[in-house]
Amino acid sequence: MEDDANPVRMRRRARRITQADLAGEVGVSRQTVVSVEKGDYAPSVYLALRIARALESTVEELFPLEEASHVE
């Protein structure tokens, strides 16, 4: 996924906040936000919830599931 297509980055930019501001608001380092936006780091459920709240979004919007085979 291209960095610009990352939902976290897109939402953060739309809200006009910096990576450092988001990091401070959710209690992580700026590098953690960079890694999340690059797709190099999958946040814990707790962190994903904090990011979603800070960006006034939902976990589902920011961290969509990859298409997987359906198990019936």
C-alpha positions in Angstrom: 0.0 0.0 0.0 1.4 3.4 -0.9 1.9 5.7 2.0 -0.5 8.3 0.5 -3.2 5.6 0.3 -2.9 4.7 4.0 -6.2 5.5 5.8 -4.4 6.7 8.9 -2.3 9.1 7.0 -5.2 10.3 4.9 -7.4 10.9 7.9 -4.5 12.6 9.9 -3.8 14.9 7.0 -7.5 15.7 6.5 -7.6 16.7 10.2 -4.5 18.8 9.6 -2.4 17.4 12.5 1.2 16.3 12.4 2.5 12.8 13.1 4.1 14.2 16.3 0.7 15.7 17.4 -1.0 12.4 16.8 1.7 10.5 18.6 1.5 12.8 21.6 -2.3 12.5 21.7 -2.3 8.7 21.7 0.9 8.2 23.8 3.4 6.7 21.4 6.5 7.9 19.6 6.3 9.7 16.3 8.2 6.8 14.8 5.4 4.5 15.8 2.9 6.7 13.9 5.3 6.6 10.9 5.5 2.8 11.1 1.7 2.5 11.3 1.2 4.8 8.3 3.8 2.8 6.3 2.1 -0.4 7.2 5.2 -1.7 8.9 3.5 -1.9 12.3 0.1 -3.3 13.2 -1.0 -1.6 16.3 -2.6 -3.4 19.3 -6.4 -3.2 19.5 -6.0 -0.7 22.3 -3.7 1.6 20.3 -5.9 1.2 17.2 -8.8 2.4 19.3 -6.9 5.4 20.6 -5.8 6.4 17.1 -9.3 6.1 15.8 -10.7 8.3 18.6 -8.0 10.9 18.1 -8.8 11.0 14.4 -12.5 11.0 15.0 -12.9 7.8 13.0 -13.4 4.1 13.5 -10.9 1.2 13.7 -12.7 -0.4 10.8 -12.1 2.6 8.6 -8.5 3.1 9.5 -7.4 -0.5 9.6 -9.5 -2.4 7.0 -9.1 -6.2 6.9 -7.3 -7.6 4.0 -9.5 -9.8 1.8 -9.3 -13.3 3.1 -10.8 -16.6 2.0 -14.1 -17.1 3.7 -14.5 -20.1 6.0 -18.0 -21.5 6.2 
